[in-house]
Amino acid sequence: MNNPRRRAPSIIAAVAGLALIVTACTAAHPTPIYLYTTVPSPSDSATPDDTATLTPQSGAPTDTLAAQSGLPTPVVSVPPTASPSPSPTNLGSGCSGSASTQAWFVTESKVLKFAVYCGHVPSGWHFKNVKDTYPHGGTLTATYSGPSGGLITIKEGAFCTSGGSACTPHDKYVGGANFGNLSGGLYTLGPGLGYAIYVNAGTTKGYTATGTSSVSQATFAKIVAALYLVPKSAT
């Protein structure tokens, strides 16, 4: 005979987070591999920014973001290179990489809670890989490879939210620079460590680009300035 037990009502909710990795690692550009991974969702008490939404945002960061705490006010000195205008049928046309890679960035632009940028790299440079997360505001990290083993990595979203000073490691401030159409600051990372450009650092809609020491300052600034803002829609 079973003893009766009191059971408190409970609610179990699960939200599937999507972590997707697109890889194109060789000069021959093999077919990208898409990996889907189910990750635990935030708790029921999470704020609206803690979970993904399928509703595209109508707004996007502007090129006049507030100055970061503890950092010099940047003055733009490297004008962004014009990116091709997208057609209604291929909103990712400004992204370097295969058609599958372009389509992936378009999907991300409609789901993530911040404006999504992709690389529009010159000859000799190639799309390498990209990954995302959706919980807690969402993040996107993409890497592009170039001559002499050079790498440029861009990070977008809530990848660092500890404040401007904590999220902008650097050695020296060089001057103003662009992250796509956003105004930011260019910094050295130390002897032999390369460069970084920061925009709106320390927030859930932050943007950072880093380049390895084998990439010259001029090349790094030019490629980051040419980052392509992926439209959320054709209108």
N, C-alpha and C positions, 0 to 999 in steps of 0.2 A: 504494500500500500504506500503510495507516494505521499509525502508530506506536502501540504500546500506551501507555496512560497509567494512572497510579495515581489512583484516586478514593477519597477518604475518605468513609465513610458519612455521610449528612446526613439531618436530619429537618426537614421544612418544615411549620409549623403556621400556620393562619390562623384568627383569631377575628374574626368580624364584630361590630363595635361599631355600635350604633344611635344615631344622633343624630336626634331627632325634634322638629320645631318645630310647635307649634300656634299659629295666629294668629287673633285676632279683633280687628281694629284699629279698627273704626268703630262708631259708635253704632247702626247698623242691624244689627250682629252678623251678618255674612255667614257662610256655611258655612266652618268652619275648614279650613285647608289642611295636609295632613300630608306632610312631606318626609322621605324615608328616605335616608340617606347611609352608605355603607360606609366605615369608617375602619380604619387599620392597627391590628393587635392589639399588645399588649405582647410583649416577647421571651419565649422559653420559660423563662427564669430568673425571671420575674416572680413575686411573692408572690401568695397566694390573693386578696388584696384588689385585685390589679391587673386582674382580669377579672370580667365580669358573671357572675352565676349565676341560674338560673331557679328556684332553691329559695327560697321565701319565708322570711324570718327570723321567728322566734317572738318575739324581743325587740325592744324599742324604747327610745329614751332616756327617762329618767324626769324628773320635775320637780325633782330634787335633784342636778343635775350638779355636778361638782367646780368650785370657784372657779378662774377663769382666772388664769394666772400674770401677776403685775404689775397686776392689776385689783382694784378694791374688791369685797368680797363683796356681791352684790346682795341687796336686801331687796324683795320683791315688793310693789308699791304699787298696781298696776293689775290687778284681778282679771279673768281672761279671761271673755268673753261666752260663754254656753252656746251650743254648736252643735247643730243637729238630730241626733237619733240616726239612723244609717243603717238602711235596711231590708236584709234579706238579698239583695234583687234589685238594689239600687242603693247600693253602698258609697260612691259618690262624691257622694251627695245633698247633702252639706254644702259642696261646692265650687261657687263662683259660675261661671257659664258655661253653655254648651250641654251637651246630653247626651253629645255626642262628647268634649267637654273633661272632663266628669266621668269618663267611661269611661277616658280616657287616664291621669288621675291614679290610678285604681284599678289599672291595669296597672303603672304605675311603682311603686306601693307594694309590689307583689309581687315586683318584680325588683331594685330598688335595695337597697343594703345598710344603709340607714338609714331611720328613720321619716319618712314623706313627709307634708308639710303643704301645704294649698292655701288660697287666700283665700276667706273667707266675708264678702263685702263688703256694705256698706249701700247703700241707694238713692242714686243719683248716681255710684256707682263701678261699674266694669266690668272683667272679665277682658280683658287685652290680648294677652299672648303667654306662651309657656313653651318651654323647651328643656332637653334633658338630655344627659349623656354617661355611658357605662358604664365605660370603663377606669379603672384607678387608684382604685378606691373608689366612683366615680360622683358626679355632681353633678346638681342640678336648680335652674333659675333661672326664676322666674315674675314677671310684672309686671302690676300693676293700675292703671288710670287713673281719675282723679276730676275734680271740678270745678276750674276755673282751671288746667288742665293739670297737676294734681298727679299724681305717680307714686309708687307704693310697690313696691319690688322685694324679693323674698325669695330668698335663696340657701341651699341645703341640701347637705350632704355634704362632699366633699373639695375644695371650691373654693379653699381657702387652708389650707395645712398647715405654715406657717412658725412656728407658735407663737402664743400668746395676744397678746403685745404687737404683733407684726408684722401680725396679722390683725384688729386692732381700731383702725383709724385713727379718731381723734376729737379734739375740742377739749376738751370738759368732760364729766365724769360728772354726770348729772342725778339718777339714782336707780334703784330697781328697776322692772322691767317684765317683761311676759310675751311669749314667742313661742309662741302657742297655749297649751298646758298646761305649757310649760317656763319656768323662772325664769331671767331674764337681767338685763342692765343697759342702761339708756337713756342715750345720749350725744348731745351736740350735735356736729356735724361742722365747725362754724365759721360765721362770719357769712354768712348767705345760702346756706348749703350744706345745711341740713336736719338730720335726725336719724338715728340708727342704734340698733338693738337687737342685742346680741351674746349668743349662748349657745354654750358649749363651743367657742369660737373656736380656730382653729389645729389642729384635729383632722380626721380623715376623716369625722366625724359632727358637723360644725359647722353652726350656723344663724345667719344674719344677715338683718336687714331694714333697708332704708334708705328714707327718705322725702324728697322734694324740699322746698325751702323754702316752696312754696305750700301745703303740708299742715301744719296746726297740730300742735303737740306732742300735744295731747289726742286729736285725730283719729287721728294716726299710732299712738299707743300703743293706742288702742281697737281699731283694725283689726288690728294685729299680734297683740294679745291674743286676738282672735276667730279666728285661723287654725285651720283644721279638720284634725285628725289623721286621715288616710285609713286605714281599717282594712285590714289585709292579708288578712283573711278575715271571714266572717260569724260566726265563733265566737270 
